[in-house]
Amino acid sequence: MNLKNGACFTRQVGIVLNHAGRNITIFERTQHRLDAITYTKNWARGSFVSYLLVYQKGKVILEDVSLEYMPLIQARFDIYFLHSLLEICYNFIPEGGCEFVLYPLIVKVLRAFDTISSENHKKILLCRLFAHLGIYPTNSELYAPLEEFLKMPIDNLIAGNLELANEVFFDRWLEWCLENYPQGKKCKALPLLLQK
């Protein structure tokens, strides 16, 4: 990052997780969840934007924000799944940083969105996202399938090459996340996806 007078002159890229008024939350390509201020128009959740960071009086401001990509096709294909991905990122990734490599996972899922057709496949990918965040049931009866699931390469999961087909297991996992974490109570799309 090139900092001069509180400004970063290297364009950053990130996914808009939330934008309300002047407050915006971005999940940056560098694995950071950034809460900032912007004076630009309202950006849709899921939009990929590029921007310059400016630090003024202890606040982070996004300037020169421009749209790079908007996932309209994905939203049309399955709005609940798209919003579930974004809600998990917004509500469960801590402000500042994330030690797990989530940004490439989200990009891979968005690129393969039209191939993810079954509800079970979607739930599996959401569970993998939770697993990368270190959020999974510690119940001993779930441990064996969980261990097998965590060893599977993400590309196999996205491609649908699944040996795990136990939909009840993944439903229980997602329900457990919603019930046992305060952030889960803020998710609106994920409960709707679970009802499908």
C-alpha positions, 0 to 999 in steps of 0.5 A, a space after each residue: 500500500 502506498 500511503 501519502 497524506 492518508 491516502 492509498 494510491 493503489 486501487 483496491 478491489 472488494 465485494 460489497 457486503 452491505 451499504 446503507 447510507 454512507 456506511 459500506 462494508 467491503 470484503 477485500 481481495 486481501 482477506 479483510 472485512 473493511 467498514 468504511 464511509 463512502 459518498 458515492 451512490 448506493 452499491 448493491 450487495 455482491 457488487 465487485 467494486 474498485 476504490 481508493 482508500 483514504 484515512 482521515 481523522 481515524 476514519 476509512 473513506 472510499 473514494 473514486 469507487 467504480 463498479 467492476 462487476 455486478 452478479 445479476 445473473 447469479 441473483 436471477 439464478 438464485 437470490 437466496 443462495 447469493 444473499 446467504 453467501 453475502 450474509 455469512 461473510 457480513 455477519 461472521 467475518 470479523 472486522 479487520 481480517 480473516 486468516 482463512 482464504 475466503 475471497 478466492 472461495 467466494 469468487 470460485 462459487 460466483 463463477 460456477 454459480 449456474 452449475 450449482 443447481 441442487 439445494 443440497 449442493 448449495 447447502 454443502 458450499 455454505 457449510 464449507 464457508 462456515 468450516 473455513 470460518 471455524 464454525 461447525 458443530 462439535 457434536 461427536 456424532 457429526 465428527 466423522 462426516 465432518 472430518 471427511 467433508 473438511 478433507 475434500 478439495 473445494 474444486 470438487 465441492 464446487 464441481 458437484 463431485 460429492 461423495 457426501 449426500 447426506 442432506 440432513 447433516 448439512 441442514 443440521 449444521 446450518 441450523 446449528 450455526 443460526 441457533 448457536 451464534 448471535 450473528 446467525 439471528 441476523 441472517 435473513 436469506 439462509 433460513 429461507 434457503 433451508 426451507 427449500 
